[in-house]
Amino acid sequence: MIREVQENIASQMRSPPQDQNATMQLNMGEGKSTVILPTVASYLADGSRLVCVIGTKPQAKELFRMLTSKLGGLMNHQVYQMPFSRSLKLTEPNAHTISQFLKKCSETGGVLLMQPEHLLSFKLMGIENRLNSQEEVGQILLDVQHYFNTHSRFIVDESDDIFSVKFELIYTMGSQVAIDLSPNRWIIVQLYRDF
């Protein structure tokens, strides 16, 4: 049973206005994660695209349990996870396995559950591998990222948390060097403040 307000929101999420990104806001307890999210995910996971649900780390276990119980039984949608870290050292066969895994998830009507830091780490790893002379691995990962960008629908749970700047990842690479215009950068600011 789905309430009218839940169906209205789910309908807008299934087919957002002008096929653009959309953010929906509901009060706590109105069924965002337990009713609307699984309804939209099951509709979108039709084998034509990769459906990716993004949830925060604190809610990941409960979100996986809930999605598995709602989507796995009668609806026959498998829920996949792809934890990812930049500390992984991928080989070319590993990168191909990731590509095949995501395509299988898409083609079988699966739903991929990821955390924002996993998605950002994956995105950075392709670029990092290309810059570190692991061009084959890097290119495969960039191709997978292109697949994400062109064949996916993302459903973000708790968007106010996930779109917060605290989830931005900044990684340094190479040997340590001074930042541009140092120390004048902070001296000028301090002089200006004292003026």
C-alpha positions as CSV (number, residue, x, y, z in Angstrom):
1,M,0.0,0.0,0.0
2,I,1.4,3.4,-1.0
3,R,0.0,6.7,0.1
4,E,-1.0,9.3,-2.5
5,V,1.8,11.7,-1.5
6,Q,4.3,8.9,-1.8
7,E,3.1,8.0,-5.3
8,N,3.2,11.6,-6.3
9,I,6.9,11.9,-5.2
10,A,7.8,8.5,-6.7
11,S,6.2,9.5,-10.0
12,Q,8.2,12.7,-10.2
13,M,11.4,10.7,-9.4
14,R,10.6,8.1,-12.1
15,S,10.1,10.8,-14.7
16,P,11.6,14.1,-13.5
17,P,10.4,17.3,-15.2
18,Q,12.3,18.0,-18.4
19,D,14.4,14.9,-17.8
20,Q,16.6,16.9,-15.4
21,N,17.9,16.1,-12.0
22,A,15.4,16.5,-9.2
23,T,15.6,16.7,-5.4
24,M,12.5,15.9,-3.3
25,Q,12.0,16.9,0.3
26,L,9.8,15.0,2.7
27,N,9.4,15.1,6.4
28,M,10.9,12.3,8.6
29,G,8.7,9.2,8.7
30,E,6.9,9.7,5.4
31,G,8.4,6.7,3.8
32,K,11.3,8.1,1.8
33,S,13.7,5.2,2.3
34,T,11.3,2.4,3.0
35,V,8.5,3.0,0.4
36,I,9.5,5.6,-2.2
37,L,13.1,4.6,-2.8
38,P,12.4,0.8,-3.4
39,T,9.4,1.7,-5.6
40,V,11.4,4.0,-7.8
41,A,14.5,1.6,-7.9
42,S,12.4,-1.4,-8.9
43,Y,10.7,0.6,-11.7
44,L,14.0,2.0,-13.1
45,A,15.9,-1.3,-12.8
46,D,14.4,-2.7,-16.1
47,G,17.7,-3.9,-17.6
48,S,18.2,-0.8,-19.8
49,R,20.3,1.2,-17.3
50,L,22.4,0.9,-14.1
51,V,20.3,1.9,-11.1
52,C,22.6,3.1,-8.3
53,V,21.3,4.0,-4.9
54,I,23.7,6.3,-2.9
55,G,23.5,6.2,0.9
56,T,25.7,7.4,3.7
57,K,28.0,5.1,5.6
58,P,25.9,5.2,8.8
59,Q,22.8,4.1,7.0
60,A,24.5,1.6,4.5
61,K,23.8,-1.6,6.4
62,E,20.1,-0.8,7.1
63,L,19.6,0.5,3.5
64,F,21.1,-2.8,2.2
65,R,18.9,-4.9,4.4
66,M,15.8,-2.9,3.5
67,L,16.5,-2.9,-0.2
68,T,17.2,-6.6,-0.2
69,S,14.0,-7.4,1.7
70,K,11.8,-5.1,-0.5
71,L,13.4,-5.8,-3.9
72,G,14.9,-9.2,-3.6
73,G,11.8,-11.3,-2.8
74,L,8.8,-10.8,-5.0
75,M,10.3,-8.2,-7.3
76,N,13.4,-10.3,-8.1
77,H,15.9,-7.5,-8.2
78,Q,19.3,-8.4,-6.8
79,V,21.0,-5.7,-4.7
80,Y,24.7,-5.4,-5.3
81,Q,27.4,-3.4,-3.5
82,M,30.7,-2.1,-4.7
83,P,32.8,-0.9,-1.8
84,F,35.8,0.9,-3.3
85,S,39.0,2.6,-1.9
86,R,41.9,4.3,-3.6
87,S,44.2,2.0,-1.6
88,L,43.3,-0.9,-3.9
89,K,45.9,-1.8,-6.5
90,L,44.0,-2.9,-9.5
91,T,45.3,-5.0,-12.4
92,E,43.9,-5.0,-15.9
93,P,41.9,-8.2,-15.2
94,N,40.5,-6.6,-12.0
95,A,39.4,-3.5,-13.9
96,H,37.7,-5.7,-16.5
97,T,35.9,-7.6,-13.7
98,I,34.5,-4.4,-12.3
99,S,33.3,-3.4,-15.8
100,Q,31.6,-6.8,-16.3
101,F,30.1,-6.7,-12.8
102,L,28.4,-3.3,-13.4
103,K,27.1,-4.4,-16.8
104,K,25.7,-7.6,-15.3
105,C,24.0,-5.5,-12.5
106,S,22.5,-3.3,-15.2
107,E,21.4,-6.0,-17.6
108,T,19.8,-8.3,-14.9
109,G,17.8,-5.5,-13.4
110,G,19.9,-5.3,-10.3
111,V,20.3,-2.3,-8.0
112,L,23.8,-1.1,-7.0
113,L,24.1,0.4,-3.5
114,M,27.2,2.6,-3.0
115,Q,28.5,5.2,-0.6
116,P,29.6,8.6,-1.8
117,E,33.2,8.0,-0.8
118,H,33.3,4.8,-2.8
119,L,31.9,6.5,-5.9
120,L,34.4,9.4,-5.6
121,S,37.3,7.1,-4.9
122,F,36.4,5.1,-8.0
123,K,36.2,8.3,-10.1
124,L,39.6,9.5,-8.9
125,M,41.3,6.1,-9.4
126,G,40.8,6.1,-13.2
127,I,42.5,9.5,-13.5
128,E,45.3,8.5,-11.0
129,N,46.1,5.3,-12.9
130,R,46.4,7.2,-16.2
131,L,48.7,9.8,-14.6
132,N,50.9,7.0,-13.0
133,S,51.6,5.2,-16.2
134,Q,49.1,2.5,-15.7
135,E,47.3,3.6,-18.8
136,E,45.5,0.3,-19.6
137,V,43.9,0.0,-16.1
138,G,43.2,3.8,-16.1
139,Q,41.5,3.7,-19.5
140,I,39.3,0.7,-18.4
141,L,38.3,2.6,-15.3
142,L,37.6,5.8,-17.3
143,D,35.5,3.8,-19.7
144,V,33.5,2.4,-16.7
145,Q,33.1,5.9,-15.4
146,H,31.8,6.9,-18.8
147,Y,29.3,4.0,-18.5
148,F,28.3,5.3,-15.1
149,N,27.8,8.8,-16.6
150,T,25.8,7.7,-19.7
151,H,23.9,4.5,-18.6
152,S,22.9,5.2,-15.0
153,R,20.2,6.7,-12.9
154,F,21.3,7.7,-9.4
155,I,18.9,7.7,-6.5
156,V,20.4,9.6,-3.5
157,D,19.0,8.9,-0.1
158,E,19.5,11.7,2.5
159,S,20.7,14.2,-0.2
160,D,21.3,16.9,2.4
161,D,24.0,14.8,4.0
162,I,25.5,13.4,0.8
163,F,25.7,16.7,-1.0
164,S,27.4,18.3,2.0
165,V,31.0,19.4,1.5
166,K,32.2,16.9,4.1
167,F,31.8,14.1,1.5
168,E,34.2,15.8,-0.9
169,L,37.5,13.9,-1.3
170,I,40.7,15.6,-2.0
171,Y,43.8,13.4,-2.5
172,T,47.3,14.6,-3.0
173,M,49.6,12.9,-5.4
174,G,53.4,13.0,-6.0
175,S,56.1,14.5,-3.8
176,Q,55.3,17.2,-1.3
177,V,55.9,20.8,-2.6
178,A,54.9,24.2,-1.4
179,I,51.6,25.5,-2.7
180,D,51.5,28.3,-5.3
181,L,52.6,31.7,-4.1
182,S,53.5,30.5,-0.6
183,P,54.2,32.2,1.8
184,N,52.9,35.4,0.2
185,R,49.4,33.9,-0.1
186,W,48.8,34.1,3.7
187,I,51.0,37.1,4.3
188,I,49.0,39.2,1.9
189,V,45.7,38.1,3.6
190,Q,47.1,38.9,7.0
191,L,48.4,42.3,5.9
192,Y,45.0,43.1,4.4
193,R,43.2,42.0,7.6
194,D,45.5,44.2,9.7
195,F,45.0,47.2,7.5
